[in-house]
Amino acid sequence: MVILYGFCERLAQFRKNLGITQAELGRKLGVTRSAVNTWEQGLSIPQLKHVVQMADIFHTTIDELANPSERVTVDITELDPKERQVIFNMVDCLKSKHTDNQS
């Protein structure tokens, strides 16, 4: 599994800025609410066709949505679910620490 950090947060923010639910976005894309949820959690990555559709729905570009200049990719395929959770917890902790320091 490869996680794209940052994309999931941008996706959720674009969706919320548009004022639609995960279920509504899923209907527009022809996918389930659960699929949108896994994208927003960074547990899976949408197919390119869905990224193109989302850029159109959000009235933005694919570049703006994907923001490749700030992308960090980590391959955690070899880790078991508990080890993955440790990684996610560490990232969340570091992100909150960074946010607290900016305040």
HUJO-V893572 format. One line per field, one symbol per residue. phi: phi as a letter, one per 30 degrees, with the letter a starting at -180 (. if undefined). psi: psi as a letter, one per 40 degrees, with the letter a starting at -180 (. if undefined). burial: + if it has 16 or more other C-alpha atoms within 10 Angstrom, else -. A space follows every 50 residues. Layout:
# HUJO-V893572
phi=???
psi=???
burial=???
This chain:
# HUJO-V893572
phi=.cccdjedddeddeddddicdddddeddcibdeddddddddidacddedd ddddedddhbcdedddhddcdbcbccedddeddddedddddedddddddd ddd
psi=hhhhiddddddddddddefiidddddddefiiddddddddeeeihiiddd dddddddefaidddddgddehhhhhfdeiidddddddddddddddddddd de.
burial=--++++++-+++-++------+++++--+---+-+++-++++-++----+ +--++------+--++---------------------------------- ---
